Amino acid sequence: MPHPADEHTGARIADYRKIRHLTQDGLAQRAFLSRGTIAKVEAGINPASPAVVAATARALHLDVAVLYGQPYISEMRQDEIDTLIMPLTEALDLYDIDPDPDIHPRPLGVLEGASAELVTLFRATDYSAVGTRLPGLLGELATALNVSQSSDDHRRTAAALANTYWIANQFAAKLGFPELASIALDRMGWVAAQAEDPLLQAVRLYSRSLAYVRRGRPEIGLKLVARGLALVQQADRPSSVPALAVAGKLHLRGAFIAARAKDQTRSAEFLALGTEAAERIGHDVPDIYWLSFGKTDVAQYTVETQVDLGQMPEAVQSARNIHFPAGHSPTRISRHFIDLGRAFAEMGRNEQALKALGRARAASAQQVRYHPTARDVVGTLVRRQRRLSEELTSLAVWVGMA
């Protein structure tokens, strides 16, 4: 059922604050935030930034998904995604049992292609297709791993299965199932070691670090980034393009985590290291271990970190210099405009915020539909205006807030 505009993240923070018998001052002290920030977020005057949500969730002993109101069951039913969660749960649970005699895996090359295609579908935010294919492919690959004949086939199958577990992690996280996402990442760690590829294991730590940011534990996230960078140095060729790209992506993740922790100096240091890696490569790399990296990504993370540091005018200025190349990930483009929409909203520039969300939706509609920051910005814009424009009304109805 649709969520009215007053059922927003800030309102849920207020509800759980009262359940914990805390005043706004009390929550602010526990979360290391100002009372004014808490008051404006609870009232819906300002969107609840990811940093505020993580800090308050930690202070209230909650998962951030609870405060975001995830999963969005009503929207998932409309998109026919809700029925895909249970099969995925079972596929993740049955990873270590004896091979299923009823599963006859396709040739390894075909399975590798199917796994790679899932990445393409996920980047296009075709969540229905991803969720439909994931359980069966996980079963095929797990069976193929158990019956692989040669060591080379075993490593290749393990790498393809790790890739598919990574997609399962991303899929579950996007739809608001953090525990399921964590299980998928654990399975990825189990099989990545069998692929004998340090870069693959480094990418897993890149993904794992984000979970601790969501839990309000950035210090652990940064430790995982450091461990990932150490693994890159164990690669056969640490100066190769793949190794530089993975290292660069880890540096950008470090910049993002430090910004969430309001450590501007450390964030800038990580950004500088990411810039150095991008300059050494010399061009954008669109697909290295399912990630993109290059000067475009550095520019985008510059905007993202500025937003998280509260430097909204600087973020808007930096965004003017970004030109996404053809083939750039639609989800990354959409995420950029969601961040820009948040910056405009916090600056009180409502019309520009709405236009940014429109561009985010054009790049990747389901990214906006299931992204908590986008939904919070929409809710903020709704509550600020007495009479809604047709465009804002349409967007609010579409994300399930009206």
N, C-alpha and C positions, 0 to 999 in steps of 0.2 A: 504494500500500500504506500502511497506517496507520503513523503515526510514534509510537514509544514515548515515554513521558514524559521519558526522559533525553536525547532529541534535541531540545533546546530552544535558544533563541537564545544563552543564556549558554554552553552547551556548545560551540556553533559558534564563539563568540568565543574560547573556550579552545583549540579545535583550531587556528584560524588564528593565534592568538598563538604557539602552539608551533611552527607551520610557519615563522613569521617569527623564531624563536629569541629570543623575548622572555619575560622573567619577568613576573609580575603587576605588580611595581613598574615595570618598563620600559614596559609598555603604559600603566599609569596616568600615567606622566610624559608620554608622547607624546600621550595623549588628554586631559590636564589633568583627570584624575579621581583620586579617592583609591584606594589599593590595596584598602581595605575594600569599596568599591563594586564594584570588579572581582571580588573574591573572592566576594562574595555573589551577584552576577549569574551568574558562571560556575558556581557550585554550585547555582543554581536556587533559592536561599533567597528572593531578591527577584526580581520580574519585571524584565526588561530594558526600561527606559524608552526611549522614542524618542530622547531626548537622549543617553543612554548609547550606544545603538546607533549613532547618527550619529557620535559622537565616536570610538568604537572603530573604526568602518568607515573613517573618514578616516585614523586612525593606522595601520591595517593595509592601507591602499590597496585597499579593497574597496567595492563597491556595497552599500548597506544590504540590498538584496534577498537578497544571498548570506547574510548573517547571519540574516535572518529565515527562510531556507529557502524563499523564494518562487521560482517559483510553486508553488502547492499542486496538483500535477498529479493526484494521486489524488482529491482532492475535486472538482476540475474535471471529471474523467471521470465521477464519480458524478452531477454536476449537468449533464452533457452540454454543457460549455462549452469543453473543450479543443480540439474540432474547429473552433471559431469564430475562433481566433487567426490561422491562416494566411490565410483570406479577408480579414480586416481588414488584415493586413500588406500583402497585394497591393493592396488598395484605397487604402491610404495611399501606396504606392509609385507608383501610376499617375495621380497628380494632374495632371501637367503634359504629358501626351501629347495627341495629336489626339483630338477627340471620337469615342467609340465609335459606329459607325453602327448597331450592334445595340441601343443604348440609346435609348429614346424616353421622355424625361422626362414625368412627369405635369404638369398645370398648376401654376404657381408657388404658388398658394394652397394646393394640396394638399400640395406638397413642404414648405412652411412648417409646415403642420399636422403632417406626419409627423415633422419635425425636433423640433417642440415636444413631440410625444408621446414621443419618445425620452427627453427630460428626465424626464417623469413616470414612465416605466418604470425609469429609472436610480434615481430617488429611492425607488422601491418595491423596489429591489434585485432586479429581475427581469432578472438578468444574461443569462440564456439568450435572452430576447426581444430585449434590447438588442444582443447579439452577433450574433444572426441577422439583424436588420434593418440594422445599420450599414453593411456593405460595399455593399449594393445602393443604399442611399440616398446614400452618398458618390458612387457612380458616376453616379446620376441628377443630383445637384446639380452635380457637376463638369462634366457634359455641358451642363446647363442654363446654367451660367455662361459656357461657351464660345459658346453660340448665342443668348444674350440679346440682344434687339433694342434696348431703350431703356436709358438710363442709370439710370432708376429701377428697372427690372427687374434690372439688373446689380447694383445696390447691395443690393436685397432678396435676391437669390439668394446674393450673397457673405455676407450676414449669416446666412442659413439654413445655408450650408455651414460658416461659422465655428462656429456653434452645434453642428453635427454633429461637427466635428473636436474640439470641446471635450468632447463626450460620449465620443468615441473615446479621448481623453486620460485621462479619468476611469475609463473601463472598463478600459483597459490597466493603469493604475496600481493599481486595486483588486485586480486579479488577479496582480499581481507581475511585470509586464513593463515596467520603467522605461524601457528604450530605446525601445520601441514608443510608450509614453506621450509621450516627448520628441519623437518624430517627429510625432505627432499635433499637439502644441502648436506645432511649427514650421510645420506646414501651416496651422494656425489663424492664425498671424501673417501668413503669405503672403496669405491671403484677407481677413483683417480689415481690412487697409489698403484693399482695394478696396471695402469697405462704407462707408468714409469716416465712421466713427463712433468718436470718441475713447474713449467709454465702453466699447465693445466691445474696443478695444485695451487699455484699463486692466484689464478683467477677465482678459484673457489674461495680463497681467503678474501679476495676483493668483494665477493658477494656476501660472505659471512659478516664482514665488518659493518655492513649496513644494518643488520639486525640489532647490533648493539647501539647504533645511533638511535634507532627507533625506541630502544629501551632506556634512553637517557644515559648510556654508558660510553661516551665518546672515547675515554681513555683506553678502553678495551678495543674499540674499533681501530684506534691508531696503533695498538700493539699488533693487531692482525695485519695491518698495512705493512708494518716493519717486517713481520715474518714473511709476507708475500714478496717483498723486495729482496729479502735474503734468498728466497727460493729462485728468483729470477737469476741470481748470480750463479746458481747451480746448473743452469741450462748449458747445453753443449756449446752454444755461441751467445754469450750474454750481450754482445754488441750487434746481434742480428736484428732485423726489422721486427720480427715477432717479439723478441725479448725486450727491445726498446719500447714497443707499443704497450706491452703488458706492464712494464715498469712505469711508463708514462701515465697509464690509466690508474695505477696504484697511487702515484703522486697526486693526481687529480682527486682521487677519493680521499686522500689525506687532507688536501686543501678544503674539501667539502666538510669533512668531519671536524677539522679545526675551526672552521667558520661557525658550524653549529655550536661549538663550545665557546664561541666568542673570543677565540685566540687569533687575532688579526695577524700578528707577527708570524706565527707558525703557518697559518693558511697561506700567507704570501710566499713563505719559503717553499712550501710544497708546490705552489703554482709556478714558481721560478724553475723548479726541477722538472715539472711537466713541460714547461715551455722549452727547456733545453733538450728534452727527449724529442719533442715534436720537430725542433729545428734540425736535429741530427738526422731524423728520418727524411725531412724535406717535403713531405706531402701527406695528405690525409690517407689513412689506412682504414678502409670501410669495414673490414671484417677480419679481425684477428681474435681467435678464440671467442667468437660471438660478440666481440666488442669492437667499437670504432675508436680510433685515436688519430689525432693530428692537430694542426693549428686551429681548425674549426672547433674541436672539442675543448681546447684550452680557452678559446674565446668564450665559449658557452659556459664553462665552469667559472670563468672570471665573473660573469653576470650572476651566476647562481650563488657564488660565495659572497658577493657584494650584497645580494638580497638577504642572505642569512645573517650577515653582519649588520643589517639595518641601514646599509648605505644605498638607499633607494634612488636618489638622483644620479649617483655614480653608476648604478646598475643600468638605468635607463640610457645614460650616455654611452656606456660600453656596448649596449645592445645595438646601437646604431651602426656599429662597425661589423656586425655579423651578417654574413651572406652564406646561407647553407648551399653546399654544392649538390648537384643532381645525385640522387641515390642515397643521400644522407638519411639516417634512421628516422622514420616518421615519429616514433615515440620520443626521440631526443628533441626533435623540432617542436613537438607538442609540449614537452616538458619545459622547454625554453620559454614558450609563450605563456604557460601557466605561471612560471616564475615572474615574468614581466607583468602579467595581470595582477599578481599579488603586490608587486612593487607599486604599480599605479594605484591600486586600491588603498594601500597604506599611505600614499601621498594625497589621497582624496580626489584623485583624477578618475572619476567613475566611468566616464565615457571611454577613455583610453583603456581602462581595465577591461571593459566589456569587449572592446575591439580585439584586445590581446587574447581573450578567451575564445573569441570567434575564430581567430587564426589557429589557436591550439586545437579547436574542434575540427577545423578544416584539415589539419595535418594528421590527426589521429583521434577520431570521435570517441572511441571507447576508452582511450587514455583519459580524456576529460571526464567521461561518465563515471569512471571508477577511481579517480584521483581525489583524495580527501582535500588537498589544498585547493584544487579547482572548485570543488563543491562549496568549500568555506568562503571562497571569494564570491561565488555566485550568491550565497546566502547573505553576505555582507552588503552586496550591491542591492539586493532586494529590500533589506531592512532600512537602507539609507534613503530610499525614495518612496514618496507617497503614492505616486502614480508610475507604474512600470511601463516601459516602452514595450512594443511588440517583440523586439529582439530579446530583451531580458526576460520577458514572460515566457517566451518559447524555450529559452535556455533553462530557466528554472524548472519548468514542467518536465523537460527532457531528462534532467539529472534527478528528478524525483523529489523536488523541494516545493512543489506547488500543486 
